[in-house]
């Protein structure tokens, strides 16, 4: 498993996003499924069964909740937005 959070840069004029090489090497190439909801954009690796994506999202949610708890008790991480 990789880091919970990183940065993907999206160009405001072209709308193109740079996906880091290590993500592409792990299979994030081609047409990825996207879930968008107000504040969150989720990319699902091409070919991943929906059941597997749901299990993964549950794990990500737990990790994100742990990160929020950690940050509430410590110095925020570089990816924290105020």
N, C-alpha and C positions, 0 to 999 in steps of 0.2 A: 504494500500500500504506500502511496505517496503522501505528500503533505496534504493537509486538509484544505489549506488556502494558498493560492498563488495569484498572480495577476495576468490577465489576458488583455492586451491593448486592442481597442476597437477604434479604427479611424473614423472620425465624425463625418468626413466628406464621402468616402467610398463605402463605408459600412463594413469594410473588410477587417477581420480579426486575425491577429498573429497567434497561432497555436504553437507553443514551444515544441521543439524537436522530440523531447522525451515523451510528450503526450502523443505525438504522431506515431512514434515508434511503438507505443503500447496499443495502437489500433485506432486512434482518433483521426482517421482519414476517410474521405468519402462523405456520404450523406448521413450525418448523425441525427437522431431524433432529438427534438428540443421541447422542453417544457418551460413556459414562461408564465410567471405570475407576479405582477406588480414590482417586486424588489429582487426577484430571483430568476436566474436563467440557468437551467440545468441541461447539460448535453449528455446524451446517452450514446455510448459507443455503438457504432454500426454493428448489427447482428446480435446484440445482446437480448436475450429473452426478457420480456417485461417482468416476469417473476423475479429474475435475478436483479433487475434494476430496482425493484421495490425493496428487496433485501438490502441492497447496497445503500439506498436512500435512507433506510432506517438507521443503518450504521453511521452514515454521514450526519444525520440529525443528532444522534447521540454524541458524536464527536464535536459537533458545533455547539451543542448545549454545554459540554465540558469546557470548551474554549471560552464561551460567554462567562461561565462561572469563574474560570481562572482569571479572565481579564477584569472581572468585577473585584477581584481580590489582589490583583497585581498590576504592573504597568502594561498598558495595551500593546498588542503586537503591531508591527508595521502596517498590516492590512486592515486595521480597525479604522473605520470611518466615523467621524463625529458629526 
